[in-house]
Amino acid sequence: MNKITISEKDYRELVETKLRYKYVRDLIEGDLFSAPPIKNVKEIIQSFKNTKKYKNSFLKSIEKGLKRSSFFK
């Protein structure tokens, strides 16, 4: 077996890339494209508001988009 020597920086980048790839692969293999469990726009927006992490302008944009979606009609 041959040995290859790489720098610690390169090694860390390879490990990090592998971990990212594994994370994305796990997402894709999971239930990524399933429908949301809640179909009520008001409930969804209220859940976002309750986190207190989002600005009102963002919440209004999300609400507008959800109301346009055929899934919620």
C-alpha positions in Angstrom: 0.0 0.0 0.0 1.3 3.4 -0.9 1.2 6.3 1.4 0.3 9.9 0.4 1.1 12.8 2.6 -1.1 15.9 2.6 -1.1 19.0 4.8 -3.3 19.2 7.8 -5.3 22.0 6.2 -6.0 19.8 3.1 -7.0 16.9 5.4 -9.4 19.1 7.3 -10.9 20.4 4.1 -11.4 16.8 2.8 -13.1 15.7 6.1 -15.3 18.8 6.1 -16.3 18.2 2.5 -17.1 14.6 3.2 -19.3 15.6 6.2 -21.2 18.1 4.1 -21.7 15.5 1.4 -23.0 13.0 3.9 -25.4 15.6 5.4 -26.8 16.5 1.9 -27.1 12.8 1.0 -29.0 12.1 4.2 -31.4 15.0 3.5 -32.1 13.8 -0.1 -32.6 10.2 1.0 -34.9 11.3 3.8 -38.4 12.8 3.4 -37.2 16.1 1.8 -40.1 16.6 -0.6 -43.0 15.6 1.7 -45.8 18.0 2.2 -45.7 20.2 5.3 -47.8 18.8 8.1 -49.8 22.1 8.5 -51.9 23.5 5.7 -53.1 26.6 7.6 -51.2 29.7 6.6 -52.0 31.6 9.8 -50.7 28.8 11.9 -47.5 28.6 10.0 -46.9 32.4 10.2 -47.7 32.4 13.9 -45.1 29.6 14.5 -42.5 31.8 12.8 -43.6 34.8 14.9 -43.4 32.8 18.1 -39.6 32.2 17.5 -39.0 36.0 17.6 -36.2 35.5 15.0 -37.8 37.1 11.9 -38.7 40.6 10.9 -42.2 41.5 10.1 -41.3 42.3 6.5 -39.9 38.7 6.1 -43.0 37.3 7.7 -45.3 39.2 5.4 -43.3 38.0 2.4 -43.6 34.4 3.5 -47.3 34.8 4.1 -47.8 36.3 0.7 -45.9 33.4 -0.9 -47.9 30.8 1.0 -51.2 32.4 0.0 -50.1 32.2 -3.6 -49.2 28.6 -3.4 -51.7 26.1 -4.9 -50.9 23.7 -2.0 -52.6 26.0 0.5 -55.7 26.6 -1.5 
